[in-house]
Amino acid sequence: MKDGFYKVAFHALQPGSGGVVVVRDGQVQGADPQFLYSGSLSQSGEILSASLIIAGYVTGATSVFGTGGNKFQLQLTGKASGAGFQLSGNSPVPGQPPIQIHGTLIAALPL
């Protein structure tokens, strides 16, 4: 998987608004209109593993899990493809649908 900017789309209990993440040297940073994302990403062949902290930054933020803007962690696994990736992981709320994330490379680093 290339270092770069990725457009992300995601859904779980409800659809997300989408956002942008930057992947660089195994680190992930990003945001959408309500939440910030920060964490790490590792790759073995096509297989990806990610650990992300998600935190709301606007009053009234609501996650795709239907929760408020409190900070939570996601453990994700998936696959890299030519120009993107797919990840999924369990909800931080027991019994809810898992999150599905699709990323598409929009620009390689450095710009």
N, C-alpha and C positions, 0 to 999 in steps of 0.2 A: 504494500500500500504506500502510495506516495505521500510525502509531506505536502500539505496544502490546505486550501480553504474548501470546505465541503458544505453544500446545502443539505440540510437534514429535514426529513419528514418523519413523524412519529405518531403512534396512536396506542391506546391501551383501553381503559374504560370509556374514554372519549377521545376524539381526535385532537391533536396538538396544532398549533399555528405554524409550526416549522421554525427553523432557525439556521444559524451558520456556526460551524465549528472550525477551529484551526487545529490540525494535527501536525506536530513537529517533534521529531526525536522521541517518539513514544509518549508525548504529553498531549492532552486534549483540553482546549479552552473554547468556550462558546457561549452563545446566548440566543434567546428568543424574546418576544415582547414582554414576558413576565419572569423568566428564570435565567440564571447563570449556570454554566456547567464547567467543571474542572476535574481532571483526573488523568489516568494513564491508560495506555493502549499497548498491547503486545501482540505480536504476530508470529505464527509458526506455519510456514507454507501459506495456504489460503485461510487458515483458522485464526480468528481474532478473539481476544479477551480484553475486556475493558472494565475498569472500576471508576465510577464517576460520582462526584458529590454534586447535588442539584440544590440550588437555593433561590428562593424568590427574591426579587428586588423591587417589586411594586406593591403598594397596598392593595389587598384583595386578590393577590395572585392565586390562581387555581390550577393545579397540576392535571395532567391527563389521567391521573388516578382519582380525581375528584377531591383531593386534599388541598389544604391551604398552602401558603408560601413557606412553610417550615422547611428547613434543610433535611435532605434525605440522601441515602446512598443507593446506587444501582450497581449490580454485578451483571455484566452482559457477555454473551458469547455470540459468535457468528462467523461470517465469511467475507473475505475481501474479493472484489471482482476487478476487472480491468480499470474502470473509472469510478469505483465506488465501493460501498460495503453494505452489509445487512447485519444488524445486531438484534438480539432479543434477550429478555431477562424477566425475572419475577417481579411482580408489583411489591412495593414496600407495604402494601395493605393486604394482609392474608385473604385469600379467596377471590381476589380480583383478577381480571385477565392480565396476561403478561404484556409488557411493552414491546413494540416492534419499531425498529428504527432503520430507515433507509437513507444512506448518504451518497451524494453524487459530487464528484470532484468538479469544482468550478474554476480553480486556479491553483497551479503548482507553486511551491515556494522555492526560491525567492521569487517575488513578483517581478 
